[in-house]
Amino acid sequence: MRDNITNSTISTGRGKEATSVDREKMRKQRYKKVNTGKGKKVGFFESIGLKIKGFCDGRKGFPRQTDKYDWYSPFMNQEVNSFEEFCSHTWGSLQIENEGEYARMEELMDGILQKKELLEAARDDFAVATKRENDSESTRKKGEDKLTDTQTRTRRKAEKEKKLAPLKSKVAGLEQELKDAEEAFSDLHSKLVEDDNTTRLICHRVRDHILMRLDVYWNSAIRRHPDGASMPVVPVLELKDEAEEAYFRPHKEMMKRAAAIHDAIRDEAAEKEVA
């Protein structure tokens, strides 16, 4: 029985390690896409293939005008679908990669608010205790009639420091806990924002690449197209990245809340530097 439990624990640990490796691999692949693959300009051989495709389609009467007065061809439709599929895959992969990170950030935000409340209460307790001890700083106790005022104040001061020490230590501990939580939150928030920006950049570059491909194809098709004179000089196409909105929808409110907390932490740090 014990061996089964041990094997199960080891298996779970390996599973978590494998998941971590897979997510790191996904992260590296995403960053690699920024400057490689579809993010590049249209190459020489790629351009030749597009011109041949445009030449052949133009002779067949493609692209053709739709009921909405748009010009489309099977090839153009394929390119549009390719972009939507790429964005869906890229944003979906990021969601899988960061699902644990969002849960962690939710915990950190709740923890920060809780620690702030505890810290505020601890500071209030410390302030009340400090005032009480200050008020009794010159008080003489039984048996201290022969002591000078200076000696009495020295005794009260030592007693004061001893009584306030636990409260002071509690405040210092909560301040450190809050600082650690805010640093962890800020690092995680920056990481998630960076991942979103990188993914968005990748999709934008792929969109630009597909538009360049369509320009080459269009210029070749229009020269052989029977209705070439009535066609626009450049293809009128809008490539939409609807996957981004679908990806952000579950996290939208949380990210707004996270941004507000991040700004508050930054403002507090700036105020401390000025002070």
N, C-alpha and C positions, 0 to 999 in steps of 0.2 A: 504493500500500500504506500509506504514511504517512498519507494523507488518510483512509483507511478506519479506521485506528487512532484518529486524532484524532476522527473523527465518532462512533466507538464510545464513546470516553471522554466526549465531550460528551453523548451520549445517555444513558450510565450516570449521569452527574452530574445530568442533568435528571430521570432516573427517581428518584434518591434525593431530589432536591428535591421532586418531586411527592409521593412517599411521605411526606416530612416534613410537607408542607402538608396532605395528607389526614389524617394522624394528629392534627395540630393542630386541624383542622376537627372531627374526631371528639371531641376533648377539649372543645372549646367547646360542641358540641352536648350532650355529657353534662352539663356544668355548667348549661347552660340548662334542662335537664329538671328540675332540683331545684325550681325555683319556677314552672314553667310547665306547660302541657299537663295530663297526667293527674295531676300532683301537686297540682292545685287541688281545692277543695271542689266538691261537686256543684252545678252552676249551676241557675238557674231553669228555663231551657228544657230542659236535660238532665233535670231532675227531672220535668218534665211528660211527656217521652217515656218515662221509666221507669215512671211511674204508669200510663200508657196501656198499656204492654206488660204490666205486672203485672195490670191490670184484665182484659185480654183473655186472658192465660194462666190467671188464676184461674177464669174462666168455663168454660174448657176442661178444668179439672181439673189444671192444672199449678201448682206443682211436684208431682211424684208421688214416693211413697216407694219406695225401692229395696229389694233383698233385704237390704242392710246397715242398713236402717232410716234411711237418709239421704233427705232431700228434695231432689230435683233436677228441673230443667227444662232444655230445650234452651238457653234463654237463660242460665241459671246456668252450665251446662257451657261455654258459649261464653265467658263472662267468666273462668272458671277457666283455660281454655286460652289465652285472651288474655294473662293474667298470666304464665303459664309461657313463652309465646312471647316476651313483652316482656323478661323476665329473661334468657332464653337469648340474645336478640339483644344486649342491653345488655352482659352479661358477655362474650359472644363478641367484641363490638366492642372491649372493653377489652383482651382478650387479644391481638388483632391489633395494637392501638395500642402495647402495651407489650412485645411479644415481643423486640424489640431491647434494651429496658431490662433485662429479666431476664438476658439473655446478658451485658450489660455489668456487671451487679451480680455475676454469678458470677466474671467476670474480676477485678473489684475486690476481692472477698473473697479469692480466691486470691493476688492481688498483695499484699494487706495481710499475710497470713500469711507470704508469702515475704520481704517487706521486714522484718518483725519478726525473722525468723530471721537475716537478713543484718545487721540492726542489732545484735542481741544478740552475734553473732560479732565484729562490728567493735568493740563496746564492750569485749568480753573482750580482744581484741588490744591495744586502747588501754590497758586496765588493766594488762596484763602488761608492756607497754613502759614505762608510767609507773613501775611498781614497779622495773623494771630500771634505769631512768635515775635514780630517786631513790636507789637503793642505791649508785650510783657517783657521786653528786653531789659528794662530798668527795675523790674519788680524784684523785691527782696523776699526770699523764702525764710522759713523758720530756721533759726540758728545762724543766720548770716548778718546779724546786727552789727558785728564787729568788723565786717568787711568794708572796704572802701567802695565808692561808686564804680571805680575802674575795675576792681576785682569782681564786683557783682555783674557788670556788663560782660566781662570776659567769660564768666560762668554761663550766663544766659546765651551768649553767642555760641559757645561750644555745644550747649544743649540744643540750641536752635539748629545748628548744622547737623547734629546727630538725628534729630527728629525729621528734618527735611530731606536727609540723604536718600531714603527709600523713594520718596516722591520725585526727587530730582533725577534719580536713576531711572525711574519709570518713564519720565518725560524724555530723557536722553535715549532710552531704548526704543521708544515708539517713534522718535524722530529718525533714528537710524533705519528702523523697519520701513517707515514711509519713504525715506530717501531711496532705499534699495528697491522698493516696489515701483517707485516712479521711474527709476533708471531702467529697470527691466521692461516696464511698460513703454517708455520712450524708444528703447531699442527695438522692441517688437513692432510698435506702430510704424517706425521709420522703415523697418524691413518690409512690412506689408504694403506700405505706400510705394516703396521702391519696386516691389514685385509687380504691382498694378501698373506703374509707369512703364516698366520694361516691357510688359506684355502688350500694353497699348502701343508702344513704339514699334514692336514687332508687327502687329496687325496693320499699323499705318504704312510701314515699309512694304509689306506684302501687297497692300492695296495700291500703293504707288507703282509697284512692279507690274501688277496686273494691268493697270491703266496704261503703262508704257507698252506692254505686250499688245493691248487692244489698239493702241495708236498705230503700231507697225502693221498689224493685221488690217485695220480699217483703211489705211493709206493705200495698201496693195489692192484691197477689194474694190474700193471706189473707182479705181482706174479701169476696171473691167466690168463694172456693174452697169447694166442697161439704164438704170435710173440714177446713175452717178451724179448727173447735173443737179438733181433735186435733193440730193443727200447733203447733210451738214458736213462741214469740212472735218470736224472731229466727232467721234462718237459721244453721244449724250447719255452718260451712264452714271448712276449713283450706287456706289458700293457701300452697303450698310453693314456695320458691325453690331448686329442686334444681340450677339452673344454677350457683349460686355454689360449691357443693361440687365440681361437675365442673370448674369453672374453677380452683379452688384446688389440686385434686389433684396436677397436675404440678409445682406450685411449693411445695407444703406444707413439705417437708423443707428446701428452700432458704431459705424465709422464716423458719423456725425458727432456722436457722443464722445468717441475717442479723440476726434480732432479738437473738441472743446476742452477736454481734459489736458491734451497735449499743449494747447495754447496757454492754459492756466498755469501749467508747470513751468513753461518757458517764461511767462510774465513774472512769476514769483522768483525765479532764478535771477532775472534781470533786475528786479527790485532789490534783492539781496546784494548784488554786485554794486549797485549804486550806493546802497547804505554802507 
